[in-house]
Amino acid sequence: MLPNRLPIPSVTFLASHLPWTHFSVLHTSIPDLVQPLSIEARIHLIANVNIFVPPHISRLPYHAVGTYLKLLATLMRSLPINVLDPEAAAKKRSAQSLIDQGDADSESDYERGISVIAVSSFDEPLSTPKLDNRTTKRLRSITNISHIASLFAIANKHDTVLSEFVVFLLVLILVWPSQKGALLNAVAGFGNGGIMRLLYRQYVSRGQIGQSNTNFNGLSLRSYSQYHFY
């Protein structure tokens, strides 16, 4: 938690002197580094990483950006839903409490009996740590549209970063559902056609299925895509 509590000038100085060109050496080791961390440790690592990286994304080597995206996605993948968004989590608990209270009030003593509830697991639910305001603010910066836009700009230029960006985006909207609409709307409008056009260009049009001599019942994919993908 120390970097998250440093004065801004100290953070700026430290960030500018980190060996970003060597950051990618962690890429293959990220799963092993993250696996032993507790939920709380993962959350604080996400907050601390987001102090150093976002202000420098445009100047980082593209492979360092890919490593940053993989690190965030790996850290968030096993987190409980809404754990990074305490406000949304509190609203969900409040709504569930009202529902439970309403169900209890609607049942008489004679109507209450044995009830069966389907569960996906018999494991105890993961505890969610209480986050301080500064940590919450740092976490919120992950979903900042300018942050997402800077990442998309790198992904648009480098194929290896694109795959990491897509995984990161999917994990982010799963663990932070209240931001799903804003994030998807944003990436749909970035650049020239948004992320869907970028993915089509990278994984469809450049492949065999996207070649001009590929025919489906006499109709070339190129002529078909004029009406359905643009």
Rosetta silent file (secondary structure, phi, psi, omega in degrees, C-alpha in Angstrom):
SEQUENCE: MLPNRLPIPSVTFLASHLPWTHFSVLHTSIPDLVQPLSIEARIHLIANVNIFVPPHISRLPYHAVGTYLKLLATLMRSLPINVLDPEAAAKKRSAQSLIDQGDADSESDYERGISVIAVSSFDEPLSTPKLDNRTTKRLRSITNISHIASLFAIANKHDTVLSEFVVFLLVLILVWPSQKGALLNAVAGFGNGGIMRLLYRQYVSRGQIGQSNTNFNGLSLRSYSQYHFY
SCORE:     score description
SCORE:     0.000 S_00000001
   1 L     0.000   -8.901 -173.889    0.000    0.000    0.000 S_00000001
   2 L   -57.834  -50.355 -177.889    3.023    2.292    0.327 S_00000001
   3 H   -57.780  -32.096 -178.731    3.083    3.775   -3.229 S_00000001
   4 H   -69.890  -11.485 -178.396   -0.590    4.662   -2.931 S_00000001
   5 H  -112.246    3.214  178.113    0.239    6.868    0.060 S_00000001
   6 L   -76.376  151.819  173.374    3.256    8.682   -1.354 S_00000001
   7 L   -61.707  148.652 -177.487    3.062   12.398   -2.248 S_00000001
   8 H   -55.159  -45.039  179.420    2.345   13.014   -5.940 S_00000001
   9 H   -58.698  -36.646  179.192    5.803   14.567   -6.669 S_00000001
  10 H   -68.457  -39.878  178.197    7.494   11.478   -5.239 S_00000001
  11 H   -63.511  -43.805 -179.642    5.290    9.178   -7.310 S_00000001
  12 H   -61.206  -44.057  179.394    6.051   11.180  -10.464 S_00000001
  13 H   -63.993  -46.075 -178.557    9.796   11.008   -9.829 S_00000001
  14 H   -63.888  -43.443 -178.230    9.724    7.291   -9.078 S_00000001
  15 H   -62.383  -37.038 -177.767    7.562    6.478  -12.113 S_00000001
  16 H   -73.864  -13.077 -178.389    9.877    8.346  -14.453 S_00000001
  17 L  -112.083    8.043  177.066   12.873    6.320  -13.247 S_00000001
  18 L   -77.012  146.970 -177.850   11.376    2.826  -13.384 S_00000001
  19 L   -80.100   70.464 -174.793   12.946    0.445  -15.959 S_00000001
  20 H   -61.403  -29.104 -178.679    9.891    0.220  -18.226 S_00000001
  21 H   -64.690  -18.809 -179.556   11.889   -1.239  -21.107 S_00000001
  22 H  -106.370    5.563 -176.594   12.373   -4.384  -19.013 S_00000001
  23 H   -61.575  -31.996 -175.554    8.802   -4.588  -17.687 S_00000001
  24 H   -69.108  -12.162  178.425    7.869   -7.252  -20.237 S_00000001
  25 H   -64.566  -18.094  178.964   10.202   -9.809  -18.626 S_00000001
  26 H   -80.996  -12.216 -168.482    7.365  -10.359  -16.133 S_00000001
  27 H   -52.388  -52.441 -176.464    4.891  -11.332  -18.866 S_00000001
  28 H   -75.438  -16.517 -176.667    5.223  -15.113  -18.683 S_00000001
  29 H   -96.155   -4.227 -174.536    5.572  -15.106  -14.873 S_00000001
  30 H   -56.452  -47.903  179.656    2.433  -13.076  -14.097 S_00000001
  31 H   -56.257  -41.597 -179.614    0.140  -16.055  -13.285 S_00000001
  32 H   -69.282  -33.128  179.592    2.696  -17.453  -10.815 S_00000001
  33 H   -72.293  -34.021 -175.184    3.213  -14.028   -9.227 S_00000001
  34 H   -84.818  -33.914 -171.122   -0.509  -13.380   -8.792 S_00000001
  35 L   -52.218  -44.173 -177.248   -1.694  -16.824   -7.696 S_00000001
  36 L   -79.525   -4.939 -175.953   -0.545  -16.695   -4.027 S_00000001
  37 L   -76.072  143.291  175.332   -1.895  -13.179   -3.422 S_00000001
  38 L   -74.627  168.896  177.926   -4.993  -12.641   -1.283 S_00000001
  39 H   -58.043  -45.646 -178.437   -8.022  -10.733   -2.574 S_00000001
  40 H   -65.060  -40.953  179.562   -6.993   -7.643   -0.628 S_00000001
  41 H   -63.734  -38.312  178.634   -3.389   -7.834   -1.835 S_00000001
  42 H   -65.091  -41.503 -179.607   -4.571   -8.062   -5.451 S_00000001
  43 H   -62.688  -45.676 -178.452   -6.798   -5.028   -5.050 S_00000001
  44 H   -69.785  -31.328  175.894   -4.026   -2.916   -3.567 S_00000001
  45 H   -67.233  -40.137  176.251   -1.583   -4.053   -6.246 S_00000001
  46 H   -59.487  -46.546 -179.325   -4.072   -2.953   -8.926 S_00000001
  47 H   -62.500  -41.855 -178.227   -4.406    0.444   -7.235 S_00000001
  48 H   -70.248  -40.059  177.563   -0.634    0.866   -6.914 S_00000001
  49 H   -60.663  -36.462 -177.773    0.092   -0.177  -10.495 S_00000001
  50 H   -76.986   -1.841  169.738   -2.404    2.417  -11.666 S_00000001
  51 H   -78.480  -40.443 -170.047   -0.400    5.137   -9.969 S_00000001
  52 H   -90.600  -40.016 -168.246    2.642    4.521  -12.135 S_00000001
  53 L   -81.046  -54.141 -171.886    1.509    3.265  -15.533 S_00000001
  54 H   -50.168  -42.294 -179.179   -1.427    5.327  -16.910 S_00000001
  55 H   -64.777  -15.769 -174.141    0.368    8.716  -17.026 S_00000001
  56 H  -115.475    7.372 -173.651    3.158    7.157  -19.113 S_00000001
  57 H   -55.029  -45.172 -176.651    1.232    4.797  -21.435 S_00000001
  58 H   -64.675  -19.530 -178.124    1.827    6.841  -24.589 S_00000001
  59 H  -105.395   -3.255 -178.643    5.592    6.775  -23.956 S_00000001
  60 L   -80.411  150.392  170.323    5.940    3.137  -22.895 S_00000001
  61 L   -59.250  142.898 -174.773    7.253    0.405  -25.214 S_00000001
  62 H   -59.773  -32.940 -179.798    4.259   -1.444  -26.651 S_00000001
  63 H   -69.661  -26.910  175.253    5.372   -4.743  -25.077 S_00000001
  64 H   -70.443  -36.558  176.971    5.342   -3.044  -21.650 S_00000001
  65 H   -65.230  -41.151  176.891    1.734   -1.966  -22.274 S_00000001
  66 H   -61.130  -40.318  177.834    0.839   -5.554  -23.163 S_00000001
  67 H   -66.594  -40.408  176.555    2.392   -6.756  -19.912 S_00000001
  68 H   -59.507  -44.843  179.845    0.498   -4.090  -17.964 S_00000001
  69 H   -64.844  -41.854  179.140   -2.793   -5.249  -19.530 S_00000001
  70 H   -65.484  -39.592  178.991   -2.071   -8.892  -18.782 S_00000001
  71 H   -61.611  -47.461  179.607   -1.166   -8.067  -15.186 S_00000001
  72 H   -62.337  -45.808 -178.881   -4.418   -6.167  -14.622 S_00000001
  73 H   -62.140  -41.408 -179.489   -6.549   -8.863  -16.276 S_00000001
  74 H   -67.092  -40.489  178.454   -4.885  -11.621  -14.246 S_00000001
  75 H   -65.218  -39.294 -175.323   -5.313   -9.707  -10.990 S_00000001
  76 H   -82.599  -21.090 -169.543   -8.989   -8.946  -11.665 S_00000001
  77 H   -57.741  -37.068 -176.257   -9.998  -12.333  -13.079 S_00000001
  78 L  -102.216   10.343 -179.845  -10.632  -14.007   -9.726 S_00000001
  79 L   -78.858  148.788  174.512  -12.010  -10.987   -7.869 S_00000001
  80 L   -63.901  147.925  178.322  -15.621  -10.953   -6.625 S_00000001
  81 L   -60.030  136.432  178.129  -17.986   -8.885   -8.755 S_00000001
  82 L    72.231    5.846 -178.422  -18.179   -5.226   -7.654 S_00000001
  83 L   -66.977  -26.314  177.767  -15.283   -5.568   -5.210 S_00000001
  84 L   -85.504   -5.596 -177.578  -13.523   -2.690   -6.999 S_00000001
  85 L  -127.012   79.054 -175.812  -16.693   -0.592   -6.846 S_00000001
  86 H   -55.734  -34.307 -179.212  -17.735   -0.321   -3.167 S_00000001
  87 H   -64.764  -46.185  178.484  -20.655    1.984   -3.991 S_00000001
  88 H   -66.170  -38.306  178.572  -22.230   -0.507   -6.395 S_00000001
  89 H   -63.589  -40.253  178.793  -21.546   -3.356   -3.974 S_00000001
  90 H   -64.738  -40.966  178.455  -23.288   -1.444   -1.153 S_00000001
  91 H   -63.852  -38.739  179.666  -26.322   -0.768   -3.355 S_00000001
  92 H   -66.519  -42.427  178.741  -26.521   -4.435   -4.273 S_00000001
  93 H   -64.400  -39.901  179.861  -26.368   -5.520   -0.630 S_00000001
  94 H   -64.535  -43.732  179.461  -29.032   -2.974    0.300 S_00000001
  95 H   -64.361  -41.395  179.390  -31.336   -4.131   -2.485 S_00000001
  96 H   -66.021  -36.074  178.492  -30.832   -7.781   -1.532 S_00000001
  97 H   -63.963  -41.285  178.311  -31.552   -6.951    2.115 S_00000001
  98 H   -64.818  -39.333  178.727  -34.848   -5.311    1.152 S_00000001
  99 H   -64.827  -45.634 -179.878  -35.803   -8.324   -0.946 S_00000001
 100 H   -63.362  -40.201  179.858  -34.949  -10.725    1.866 S_00000001
 101 H   -66.001  -39.415  178.555  -36.865   -8.608    4.373 S_00000001
 102 H   -64.938  -39.757  178.268  -39.881   -8.481    2.083 S_00000001
 103 H   -64.810  -39.524 -178.783  -39.833  -12.239    1.650 S_00000001
 104 H   -67.590  -40.328 -179.092  -39.625  -12.733    5.396 S_00000001
 105 H   -69.116  -27.586 -175.819  -42.504  -10.345    6.097 S_00000001
 106 H   -81.267  -10.837 -178.934  -44.718  -11.978    3.491 S_00000001
 107 L  -100.664  134.009  173.856  -44.494  -15.387    5.112 S_00000001
 108 L   -86.751  168.025  179.700  -46.539  -16.326    8.121 S_00000001
 109 L   -61.407  -30.003 -177.928  -45.260  -18.689   10.749 S_00000001
 110 L   -79.890  -24.125 -177.406  -47.509  -21.392    9.306 S_00000001
 111 L   -84.433  -18.195 -178.013  -46.298  -20.854    5.742 S_00000001
 112 L   -75.546  132.735  179.137  -42.655  -21.168    6.637 S_00000001
 113 L  -150.539 -155.848  178.371  -41.247  -24.567    6.024 S_00000001
 114 L   -74.132  129.331  177.487  -38.286  -26.253    4.480 S_00000001
 115 L  -118.512  148.870 -179.632  -36.908  -24.251    1.566 S_00000001
 116 L  -118.626  128.524 -179.869  -34.438  -25.368   -1.068 S_00000001
 117 L  -122.006  128.440  178.365  -32.006  -22.950   -2.657 S_00000001
 118 L   -80.236  131.457  178.272  -29.847  -23.817   -5.658 S_00000001
 119 L  -128.285  152.510 -179.897  -26.217  -22.787   -5.295 S_00000001
 120 L   -84.706  -19.905 -178.421  -23.311  -23.048   -7.698 S_00000001
 121 L  -155.383  150.574  176.572  -20.800  -23.906   -4.983 S_00000001
 122 L   -96.728    5.324  176.079  -20.694  -24.951   -1.325 S_00000001
 123 L   -70.718  148.939  176.987  -17.554  -22.922   -0.762 S_00000001
 124 L   -66.957  140.962 -179.013  -17.867  -20.006    1.626 S_00000001
 125 L   -61.349  145.646 -179.980  -18.300  -16.673   -0.186 S_00000001
 126 L   -67.558  135.137  178.051  -15.156  -14.610   -0.622 S_00000001
 127 L   -76.611  144.084 -179.662  -14.834  -11.816    1.902 S_00000001
 128 L  -108.618  120.728 -177.853  -14.560   -8.324    0.459 S_00000001
 129 L   -69.849  152.924  175.858  -12.076   -6.012    2.171 S_00000001
 130 L   -83.490  128.048 -175.826  -13.035   -2.488    3.148 S_00000001
 131 L  -104.223  140.952  176.676  -11.208    0.025    0.956 S_00000001
 132 L   -77.470  165.438 -174.232  -10.089    3.494    1.956 S_00000001
 133 H   -61.768  -38.840 -178.516  -11.091    6.506   -0.139 S_00000001
 134 H   -66.371  -41.797  178.003   -7.683    6.969   -1.758 S_00000001
 135 H   -63.966  -42.866  178.714   -7.537    3.344   -2.902 S_00000001
 136 H   -60.139  -40.481  178.958  -11.081    3.579   -4.248 S_00000001
 137 H   -64.294  -42.683  178.740  -10.152    6.706   -6.210 S_00000001
 138 H   -63.460  -41.303  179.862   -7.121    4.986   -7.718 S_00000001
 139 H   -64.404  -37.915 -178.541   -9.190    1.977   -8.708 S_00000001
 140 H   -62.500  -25.915 -178.920  -11.796    4.184  -10.349 S_00000001
 141 H   -66.618  -18.976  179.092   -9.135    5.535  -12.705 S_00000001
 142 H   -61.387  -37.916 -177.214   -9.002    2.128  -14.408 S_00000001
 143 H   -90.601    3.782  178.136  -12.387    2.776  -16.016 S_00000001
 144 L   -60.914  131.866 -175.004  -11.552    6.348  -16.976 S_00000001
 145 H   -62.484  -34.681  178.007  -12.325    6.750  -20.675 S_00000001
 146 H   -65.472  -34.783  176.166   -9.066    8.592  -21.343 S_00000001
 147 H   -65.347  -47.417  179.191   -7.192    5.630  -19.831 S_00000001
 148 H   -63.310  -39.445 -179.467   -9.085    3.161  -22.007 S_00000001
 149 H   -64.392  -40.139  179.531   -8.555    5.371  -25.068 S_00000001
 150 H   -66.359  -35.825  176.450   -4.778    5.497  -24.544 S_00000001
 151 H   -68.624  -41.305  179.134   -4.683    1.696  -24.281 S_00000001
 152 H   -62.580  -38.111 -179.631   -6.814    1.319  -27.405 S_00000001
 153 H   -60.449  -39.284  177.346   -4.444    3.615  -29.319 S_00000001
 154 H   -71.775  -42.545  179.848   -1.543    1.237  -28.603 S_00000001
 155 H   -61.976  -31.789 -179.394   -3.665   -1.850  -29.343 S_00000001
 156 L   -67.813  -20.961 -177.247   -4.648   -0.303  -32.681 S_00000001
 157 L  -103.286  -20.130 -173.873   -0.994   -0.256  -33.722 S_00000001
 158 L  -132.495  119.861 -175.486    0.288   -3.528  -32.289 S_00000001
 159 H   -62.274  -37.432 -178.525   -1.407   -6.889  -32.750 S_00000001
 160 H   -66.523  -31.172  177.644    0.125   -8.452  -29.643 S_00000001
 161 H   -76.037  -31.550 -178.535   -1.308   -5.657  -27.488 S_00000001
 162 H   -58.343  -46.521 -178.770   -4.729   -5.985  -29.133 S_00000001
 163 H   -63.661  -39.272  177.999   -5.317   -9.495  -27.784 S_00000001
 164 H   -67.648  -36.302  179.863   -4.287   -8.415  -24.281 S_00000001
 165 H   -65.020  -42.973 -179.300   -6.540   -5.351  -24.522 S_00000001
 166 H   -63.382  -44.369  178.561   -9.591   -7.439  -25.459 S_00000001
 167 H   -62.476  -46.183  178.288   -9.044   -9.838  -22.539 S_00000001
 168 H   -57.081  -46.259 -178.241   -8.517   -6.917  -20.159 S_00000001
 169 H   -63.049  -42.963 -179.655  -11.707   -5.205  -21.356 S_00000001
 170 H   -64.877  -43.719  178.750  -13.822   -8.353  -20.973 S_00000001
 171 H   -64.684  -39.925 -178.419  -12.512   -9.048  -17.466 S_00000001
 172 H   -61.696  -45.587 -177.747  -13.028   -5.410  -16.479 S_00000001
 173 H   -73.913  -21.387  176.379  -16.701   -5.294  -17.469 S_00000001
 174 H   -75.541  -41.684 -177.314  -17.322   -8.635  -15.757 S_00000001
 175 H   -85.076  -16.777 -177.803  -15.836   -7.572  -12.423 S_00000001
 176 L  -130.665   64.879 -171.548  -17.149   -3.983  -12.731 S_00000001
 177 H   -61.350  -25.144 -179.457  -20.622   -4.379  -14.326 S_00000001
 178 H   -66.485  -18.624  179.850  -21.797   -0.851  -13.485 S_00000001
 179 H  -100.280    3.259 -174.688  -19.268    0.463  -16.036 S_00000001
 180 H   -57.990  -50.429 -177.477  -20.171   -2.003  -18.775 S_00000001
 181 H   -61.432  -46.731 -177.884  -22.356    0.331  -20.826 S_00000001
 182 H   -64.533  -40.458 -178.238  -19.977    3.277  -20.690 S_00000001
 183 H   -69.570  -44.854 -179.256  -16.930    1.177  -21.564 S_00000001
 184 H   -67.179  -38.743  176.955  -18.524   -0.683  -24.468 S_00000001
 185 H   -63.547  -37.511 -178.774  -19.995    2.502  -25.905 S_00000001
 186 H   -66.782  -51.639 -176.853  -16.587    4.141  -25.679 S_00000001
 187 H   -68.498  -22.975  176.823  -14.592    1.398  -27.406 S_00000001
 188 H   -70.842  -22.679 -177.224  -17.260    1.115  -30.085 S_00000001
 189 H  -104.909   -3.659 -179.287  -16.609    4.731  -31.034 S_00000001
 190 L   -68.108  147.232  171.029  -12.809    4.868  -30.792 S_00000001
 191 L    61.522 -148.771 -178.034  -10.773    5.403  -33.938 S_00000001
 192 L   -99.585   78.138  178.341  -12.159    4.619  -37.360 S_00000001
 193 L   108.982   -1.450  174.761  -14.990    2.224  -36.598 S_00000001
 194 H    74.828 -171.524 -172.798  -14.197    1.225  -33.032 S_00000001
 195 H   -69.557  -29.595 -179.528  -13.014   -2.079  -31.683 S_00000001
 196 H   -65.181  -42.477  177.411  -15.345   -4.224  -33.811 S_00000001
 197 H   -65.524  -38.645  179.275  -13.813   -2.914  -37.037 S_00000001
 198 H   -63.403  -45.472  179.064  -10.350   -3.373  -35.544 S_00000001
 199 H   -65.663  -39.017  177.785  -11.066   -6.992  -34.599 S_00000001
 200 H   -63.259  -44.536  179.756  -12.605   -7.684  -38.014 S_00000001
 201 H   -62.175  -40.631 -174.750   -9.581   -6.211  -39.767 S_00000001
 202 H   -77.602  -45.097 -169.388   -7.139   -8.180  -37.627 S_00000001
 203 H  -105.882  -10.232  179.928   -8.777  -11.595  -37.337 S_00000001
 204 H  -115.521  -60.204 -173.282  -11.071  -11.840  -40.369 S_00000001
 205 H   -66.756  -27.179  179.477   -9.972   -9.716  -43.297 S_00000001
 206 L   -84.594  -13.981  179.930   -6.289  -10.622  -42.893 S_00000001
 207 L   -88.877 -178.497 -177.963   -7.030  -14.325  -42.699 S_00000001
 208 H   -61.949  -36.175 -178.309   -7.962  -16.767  -45.425 S_00000001
 209 H   -65.746  -21.384 -177.944  -11.652  -16.158  -44.895 S_00000001
 210 H   -95.924    2.384 -178.680  -11.128  -12.492  -45.713 S_00000001
 211 L   -73.410  149.756 -175.012   -9.314  -12.951  -49.009 S_00000001
 212 L   -65.709  -21.535 -178.723  -10.973  -11.608  -52.142 S_00000001
 213 L   -93.555    7.761  176.257  -10.899  -15.022  -53.822 S_00000001
 214 L   -84.607  119.668 -175.413  -12.845  -16.681  -51.015 S_00000001
 215 E  -117.934  142.134  174.219  -16.310  -17.461  -52.351 S_00000001
 216 E  -123.105  104.137 -177.528  -19.467  -18.635  -50.649 S_00000001
 217 L    55.472   40.811  176.404  -21.949  -19.913  -53.237 S_00000001
 218 L    84.661   -3.895 -179.591  -20.441  -17.602  -55.813 S_00000001
 219 E  -106.522  119.945 -179.047  -20.506  -14.488  -53.575 S_00000001
 220 E   -71.007  147.649  179.471  -17.115  -13.130  -52.582 S_00000001
 221 H   -62.561  -33.981 -178.754  -16.617  -12.205  -48.947 S_00000001
 222 H   -62.679  -43.864  179.638  -15.370   -8.765  -50.016 S_00000001
 223 H   -69.705  -34.021  177.788  -18.639   -7.914  -51.740 S_00000001
 224 H   -66.814  -41.757 -176.313  -20.605   -9.355  -48.837 S_00000001
 225 H   -67.745  -20.787  178.069  -18.638   -7.366  -46.240 S_00000001
 226 H   -60.519  -29.894 -175.952  -19.478   -4.104  -47.984 S_00000001
 227 H  -100.321  -18.001 -171.363  -23.025   -4.477  -46.737 S_00000001
 228 H  -118.654  -13.075 -177.656  -22.550   -6.206  -43.422 S_00000001
 229 L  -123.161   -3.959 -176.834  -19.335   -4.998  -41.851 S_00000001
 230 L  -127.867    0.000    0.000  -18.958   -1.369  -42.912 S_00000001
